[in-house]
Amino acid sequence: MLATLAALHLIALAQVAPPPREVTPADADAGEGAPAQASNPPLPRKGEAAPSRAPDAFASQDAASQAGAHPGAAGPLSLLSGESLHGGSTSLAWAGWSSLGIMYGQGVTARDDLAGFADYDWSTSELKLGALYRRPLGTAGPFDMAGRLSAAWYLNFGTDYIHDENHSDSGVQVMPGLSFSRPLGGGVFSALAEAPITVTTKYGAGLLFAPRFSVAFEGPLYPELTVGARLGAGYRAGSGDAPLSDGRAELIFLVLAGYQLL
């Protein structure tokens, strides 16, 4: 019995693992080239979620602002385009054949714009002082489309240095229109169809109708400043005592400068 217990004790001692051997510098150098054992990646800790797309959105808005665009707009703010000011404000000045003028516009909502303007046709000495309302209507193919409606006080000073038959008059003008636009080359290309109707009252009733079509391009020169040109043609006719009411073609060539305020 005693011999049996001694034999079992010897077997148990043989199963115990030898004590771990201390790793020497030589052993560490020899194991540097050994491939690391594959292991599962650690679980993400709190606060280490994947980054969202918000930084990219802010970066794109900053880039748009540096290019003269308002957040939400597809290009520089324009008072000629088919896109609204998205609540921003901008101004536009023009000079050329045969008009000098300035306009200031403010987005009163994200879709509705109001603007005030002064336009002087130096070839006919006609002055228009009025207001413009614009609202986007959707898209027409690749173009943004907006409806436009302006109302203005009309005054003709009657100068005859270009048109001998011109005479002074006054009245009101209403001008419905449509504008179409799309971004182009960092700027904005616009096409406008307008139909101003003028009723004169100084020498009895008179009527002028002058539909016109024009195209324009505005590109950023500086972040807040745009420059461009507008080309177009129209036809003017009238009745009654309205000045220059005989039918005649009209041309438009204007240099544009816009300044974004907000």
GIPENOR-V525904 format. One record per residue. RES is the residue in one small letter. PSI is psi as a letter, one per 20 degrees, with the letter a starting at -180 (NA if undefined). D_CENTER is the distance of its C-alpha to the mean C-alpha in Angstrom with 2 decimals. Layout:
res,psi,d_center
RES,PSI,D_CENTER
RES,PSI,D_CENTER
//
This chain:
res,psi,d_center
m,g,101.33
l,h,100.71
a,h,100.13
t,g,97.55
l,h,95.50
a,h,95.61
a,g,94.30
l,h,91.34
h,g,90.49
l,h,90.41
i,g,88.06
a,g,85.57
l,h,85.55
a,h,84.80
q,i,81.59
v,p,80.01
a,q,77.32
p,q,78.11
p,q,76.29
p,q,72.96
r,p,73.41
e,p,71.64
v,p,68.93
t,r,69.89
p,h,67.59
a,g,68.93
d,h,67.93
a,g,64.34
d,h,63.99
a,h,65.28
g,j,62.68
e,h,59.53
g,i,59.01
a,p,59.46
p,q,56.42
a,q,54.98
q,p,55.58
a,q,52.61
s,q,51.45
n,q,48.79
p,q,45.62
p,q,45.71
l,q,44.05
p,p,40.82
r,r,41.63
k,p,39.91
g,j,36.59
e,k,36.20
a,r,33.97
a,q,31.50
p,q,28.23
s,r,25.35
r,j,21.80
a,g,20.48
p,h,20.70
d,h,18.56
a,g,15.82
f,h,16.10
a,h,16.23
s,h,12.99
q,h,11.30
d,g,13.34
a,h,12.37
a,h,8.59
s,h,9.87
q,h,12.25
a,j,9.94
g,j,8.33
a,q,5.10
h,q,5.79
p,p,7.61
g,h,6.78
a,q,3.07
a,i,3.83
g,a,3.23
p,q,4.43
l,p,4.84
s,q,7.34
l,i,10.49
l,i,11.48
s,r,9.05
g,j,9.87
e,q,7.03
s,r,7.94
l,i,7.32
h,k,8.37
g,i,11.35
g,a,10.16
s,q,11.55
t,r,11.35
s,q,13.99
l,p,14.70
a,q,18.12
w,q,19.81
a,q,23.28
g,b,25.32
w,o,27.36
s,l,28.08
s,q,25.89
l,p,24.93
g,r,22.47
i,q,20.04
m,q,17.62
y,p,16.32
g,q,13.98
q,p,13.86
g,o,12.47
v,h,15.94
t,a,15.07
a,i,12.31
r,h,12.45
d,p,14.33
d,q,13.57
l,q,16.47
a,q,16.89
g,q,20.05
f,q,20.90
a,p,23.90
d,p,24.54
y,o,27.80
d,o,29.14
w,i,31.70
s,h,33.48
t,i,34.45
s,k,34.23
e,p,32.12
l,p,30.07
k,p,27.57
l,p,26.59
g,a,24.55
a,q,21.71
l,p,18.83
y,p,17.73
r,q,14.75
r,p,14.31
p,q,12.70
l,i,15.74
g,b,14.84
t,q,14.74
a,n,17.10
g,c,17.85
p,j,14.95
f,q,12.89
d,q,10.89
m,p,13.27
a,q,13.59
g,q,16.81
r,q,17.41
l,p,20.63
s,q,21.89
a,p,25.34
a,q,26.93
w,p,30.32
y,p,31.64
l,p,34.14
n,p,35.83
f,i,37.95
g,j,40.10
t,q,40.16
d,k,41.77
y,i,41.32
i,g,39.35
h,o,40.29
d,h,43.94
e,j,43.76
n,q,41.02
h,r,42.05
s,q,40.67
d,r,39.30
s,r,37.02
g,b,35.38
v,q,32.16
q,p,29.27
v,p,27.14
m,n,24.29
p,q,22.79
g,r,20.16
l,q,17.61
s,q,14.35
f,q,13.12
s,r,10.23
r,q,9.28
p,q,7.97
l,o,11.09
g,k,12.78
g,i,10.10
g,b,8.69
v,p,7.91
f,p,11.13
s,q,12.04
a,p,15.44
l,p,16.98
a,o,20.34
e,q,21.94
a,m,25.51
p,p,26.64
i,p,30.04
t,p,32.07
v,p,35.32
t,q,37.61
t,i,40.50
k,g,42.41
y,l,44.98
g,r,44.98
a,p,42.41
g,q,40.15
l,p,37.15
l,p,34.49
f,p,32.17
a,m,29.71
p,q,27.32
r,q,24.92
f,p,22.33
s,q,19.95
v,q,17.33
a,q,14.96
f,p,13.10
e,p,11.15
g,q,11.18
p,p,11.30
l,g,14.96
y,r,14.85
p,h,12.45
e,i,12.08
l,p,13.22
t,q,12.00
v,q,14.72
g,a,15.28
a,q,17.63
r,p,18.23
l,q,21.26
g,r,22.97
a,q,26.28
g,a,27.89
y,p,31.30
r,p,32.91
a,r,35.99
g,a,37.74
s,r,41.00
g,b,43.31
d,j,43.27
a,p,39.56
p,q,39.22
l,l,38.59
s,i,38.90
d,q,40.39
g,p,38.16
r,q,36.22
a,q,33.25
e,q,30.44
l,q,28.11
i,p,24.75
f,o,23.82
l,q,21.55
v,p,20.11
l,q,16.80
a,p,15.77
g,q,12.91
y,o,13.20
q,p,10.92
l,g,13.56
l,NA,12.34
//
